[in-house]
Amino acid sequence: MIVVGPMKKTIVIMASLSLLAACNFDAGGIITDYTNEVRAMERNNQTIVVEGVCLSSCALKLRPVNSCVKQDVRVGLHGIRIVGAEDTPRARHTWELIYQANLPEYLRKLWWDEARNLKGLNFLWLDYNQLINLGAKPCV
């Protein structure tokens, strides 16, 4: 098991010629860290299995074509939280556009319309069936 950042666990195992990365609880974090991690996984032809609780920036792991969701998945989306930097309308809008652009296509409008303005511990929750109906791929 490889622990990557606080409260985030990633299990990496060998599966044929590609690596399989699975997470059971991912609290999210810094958007650029997740976009870089997802791009590296794509370059290495890793299959990204999203299972358990996947919050915030973790949802960016749903974008790659080689990602899938397990039946116990619960994804929580919310608005941008700026920590440690000046929270101006311009900065917030810039991060909103970056986050939205890195979400899977099937989540972009939903996030913009329904989750973007959620604050604090308020989340828009999506379960397995909702994600599949939106366009996520089931893990087989």
Steps between C-alpha positions, in 0.01 A plus 500: 500500500627845412375794705488814288416809702286530811191279523554364149591137443587355164552128453711413198515145364618346174220398264619360166696775323336794673495611860178514696461783751211479742391727782252420779491844659629814337424833667616705203756777509686737274363503145841520330627202703207294374528614138871413504430161663228418246720599206783281631258207537378557144857510366578174682182336368372446853141397557346726761246321718289738708328335793384595846483869586648738242475867596576825326810483278487121508220531242769603250604132499175426315614688187741256336359251252665224703313583823210303643278499809414218739156448648592641842610837358367828639632817339456831681528824300508853638616851412860616481672558833798731489738448791824686559452750216292807438140402434388754241213460254753485216713232670190298588370517142839397360513194728139416417586493129812289559309251716206478259729448199666204674178325602361230274269648237195335657553685833589849376152651462370329814790635704464851356124516548453313828824459698717800414341726762486246784704617798625354826426133545215502248546255213305387198512121548501257209475124544591218263170495310496876454860499374429215256188680373709814448768316302755345737626153410436211738798292608479142385 
